[in-house]
Amino acid sequence: MGRRMFVAVVPPADVREDLAEFLDPREGLRWTPVDRLHLTLGFLPDVSERILEPLDERLRAALLDLPPFDCRLSGAGAFPDADRPAVLWMGVDRGRAELEHLAQRVRTAASVAGAFPDGQRFVPHVTLARPPRHRSAIRWLRMLDTYASRTWTIDEVSLIESQLRGRPHHPRHVEISVLPLGG
């Protein structure tokens, strides 16, 4: 079994901290820790050691001609749906089309390198919590819909290893490389 990895946009520290401060006083859910808030472009569940270098090279090449762009977090949602949520998330209202294009490039480059993405449909979001599946999330979504981050410029993405430790699995994220947009 290879390494669990993903390619993601990591919002600037102040954006992540602002979101965490917004969530902190809301009790009843275990919120994603500030150091793990990110927008996954592609999840790579099984990356062998031998393709790490080609993966990095393919990702860098795929991002060379993409210009930096602005992004803002706003709008909440739930997977698979609000009535039986497995995940609560914060969406994107600025930079959505650019993120979709970026995710397509990342997933293609990973596939060519032999690190096949999981195949899930891309929805630009930051995972906030994993609530109990038996309760509706409508109340939480109404509250989350009142939040909007500041706008920031995405000029890089990160290749990150997700190491599962202990029970329940609490992932530890280790940044493997930072890949700039536009060279």
C-alpha positions as CSV (number, residue, x, y, z in Angstrom):
1,M,0.0,0.0,0.0
2,G,1.3,3.4,-1.0
3,R,1.0,6.8,0.7
4,R,-2.3,8.6,1.1
5,M,-1.8,12.0,-0.5
6,F,-3.8,15.0,-1.8
7,V,-3.2,18.1,-3.7
8,A,-4.8,21.2,-2.1
9,V,-5.1,24.9,-1.9
10,V,-4.2,25.9,1.7
11,P,-5.8,29.3,2.5
12,P,-3.5,31.8,4.2
13,A,-3.1,31.5,7.9
14,D,-5.3,34.5,8.7
15,V,-8.1,33.2,6.5
16,R,-8.0,29.8,8.3
17,E,-7.7,31.5,11.7
18,D,-10.7,33.8,11.0
19,L,-12.8,30.8,10.0
20,A,-11.8,28.9,13.1
21,E,-12.6,31.8,15.3
22,F,-16.1,32.0,13.7
23,L,-16.6,28.3,14.4
24,D,-15.1,28.1,17.8
25,P,-18.0,29.3,19.9
26,R,-20.4,27.0,18.1
27,E,-20.7,24.0,20.3
28,G,-22.1,20.6,19.3
29,L,-19.7,19.6,16.6
30,R,-16.0,18.9,16.5
31,W,-14.7,21.4,14.0
32,T,-11.7,20.7,11.7
33,P,-8.5,22.0,13.4
34,V,-7.2,25.2,11.8
35,D,-4.0,23.5,10.6
36,R,-6.0,21.0,8.5
37,L,-8.4,23.5,6.7
38,H,-7.8,23.2,3.0
39,L,-9.5,22.9,-0.4
40,T,-8.7,19.4,-1.9
41,L,-8.2,19.5,-5.7
42,G,-7.5,15.8,-5.9
43,F,-7.2,12.9,-3.4
44,L,-4.6,10.3,-4.3
45,P,-5.3,7.3,-2.1
46,D,-2.3,5.1,-3.1
47,V,0.9,6.8,-4.2
48,S,3.9,4.6,-4.5
49,E,7.3,5.9,-3.5
50,R,8.7,5.4,-7.0
51,I,6.3,7.9,-8.6
52,L,6.7,10.7,-6.1
53,E,9.3,12.5,-8.2
54,P,7.4,12.1,-11.5
55,L,4.2,13.2,-9.7
56,D,5.9,16.4,-8.5
57,E,7.3,17.1,-12.0
58,R,3.9,16.5,-13.7
59,L,2.1,18.7,-11.3
60,R,4.6,21.5,-11.7
61,A,4.4,21.3,-15.5
62,A,0.5,21.3,-15.3
63,L,0.5,24.6,-13.3
64,L,3.2,26.5,-15.3
65,D,0.7,28.4,-17.5
66,L,-2.0,28.9,-15.0
67,P,-2.1,32.5,-13.6
68,P,-2.8,33.2,-9.9
69,F,-6.5,34.1,-9.2
70,D,-8.6,35.4,-6.4
71,C,-10.7,33.2,-4.1
72,R,-13.2,33.7,-1.3
73,L,-14.9,31.2,1.0
74,S,-18.7,31.6,1.3
75,G,-21.8,29.5,1.3
76,A,-22.2,26.2,3.2
77,G,-23.2,22.7,2.2
78,A,-23.4,19.1,3.3
79,F,-22.4,15.8,1.7
80,P,-24.3,13.8,0.7
81,D,-27.3,16.0,1.7
82,A,-28.5,18.3,4.5
83,D,-30.9,15.7,5.9
84,R,-28.3,13.0,6.6
85,P,-25.0,14.8,6.4
86,A,-21.6,13.0,6.6
87,V,-19.7,16.3,6.1
88,L,-20.4,20.0,6.6
89,W,-18.4,22.3,4.4
90,M,-17.8,25.9,3.4
91,G,-17.9,26.6,-0.3
92,V,-16.4,29.1,-2.6
93,D,-18.2,32.1,-4.2
94,R,-15.2,33.7,-5.9
95,G,-12.7,31.7,-8.0
96,R,-14.9,28.7,-8.4
97,A,-14.4,28.3,-12.2
98,E,-10.7,28.7,-11.8
99,L,-10.6,26.1,-9.0
100,E,-12.5,23.6,-11.2
101,H,-10.0,24.2,-14.0
102,L,-7.1,23.8,-11.6
103,A,-8.5,20.6,-10.2
104,Q,-8.9,19.2,-13.7
105,R,-5.3,20.0,-14.4
106,V,-4.1,18.5,-11.1
107,R,-6.1,15.3,-11.6
108,T,-4.9,14.8,-15.2
109,A,-1.3,15.3,-14.2
110,A,-1.6,12.9,-11.3
111,S,-3.1,10.2,-13.5
112,V,-0.4,10.6,-16.1
113,A,2.2,10.2,-13.3
114,G,0.5,7.0,-12.1
115,A,-1.1,8.5,-8.9
116,F,-4.7,7.9,-9.8
117,P,-7.2,10.3,-8.1
118,D,-10.2,8.8,-6.3
119,G,-12.7,9.8,-9.0
120,Q,-15.0,11.8,-6.8
121,R,-16.7,14.8,-8.5
122,F,-14.9,18.0,-7.7
123,V,-16.9,20.4,-5.5
124,P,-14.7,23.3,-4.2
125,H,-15.0,23.3,-0.5
126,V,-13.3,23.3,2.9
127,T,-14.4,20.4,5.2
128,L,-15.6,21.9,8.5
129,A,-17.0,19.0,10.5
130,R,-18.3,15.4,10.3
131,P,-21.7,15.5,12.2
132,P,-23.8,12.6,13.3
133,R,-25.5,11.1,10.3
134,H,-28.9,10.8,12.0
135,R,-29.5,14.6,12.5
136,S,-30.5,17.2,9.9
137,A,-27.8,19.9,9.3
138,I,-30.3,22.6,8.2
139,R,-29.7,24.6,11.5
140,W,-25.9,24.4,11.0
141,L,-26.0,25.3,7.4
142,R,-28.1,28.5,8.1
143,M,-25.5,29.5,10.6
144,L,-22.5,28.7,8.3
145,D,-24.2,30.7,5.5
146,T,-23.6,33.9,7.4
147,Y,-19.8,33.6,7.0
148,A,-17.6,34.9,4.2
149,S,-13.8,35.1,4.3
150,R,-11.7,37.9,3.0
151,T,-10.6,37.5,-0.7
152,W,-7.1,36.2,-1.2
153,T,-4.9,35.3,-4.2
154,I,-4.2,31.6,-4.9
155,D,-0.7,31.5,-6.4
156,E,0.3,28.0,-5.2
157,V,-1.0,24.5,-4.3
158,S,0.5,21.9,-2.0
159,L,1.1,18.2,-2.3
160,I,0.3,16.8,1.1
161,E,0.6,13.4,2.7
162,S,-2.2,12.4,5.0
163,Q,-0.9,10.0,7.7
164,L,-3.6,8.2,9.7
165,R,-2.7,7.7,13.3
166,G,-4.5,6.1,16.2
167,R,-8.2,5.4,16.7
168,P,-10.4,7.1,15.6
169,H,-8.1,8.0,12.7
170,H,-6.9,11.6,13.2
171,P,-4.9,12.5,10.1
172,R,-1.6,14.2,10.3
173,H,-0.9,16.3,7.3
174,V,2.7,16.6,6.1
175,E,3.4,19.1,3.2
176,I,5.6,17.3,0.7
177,S,6.0,20.2,-1.8
178,V,4.6,23.6,-2.7
179,L,3.8,24.0,-6.4
180,P,3.5,27.6,-7.8
181,L,1.0,28.7,-10.4
182,G,2.4,30.5,-13.4
183,G,5.9,29.1,-13.0
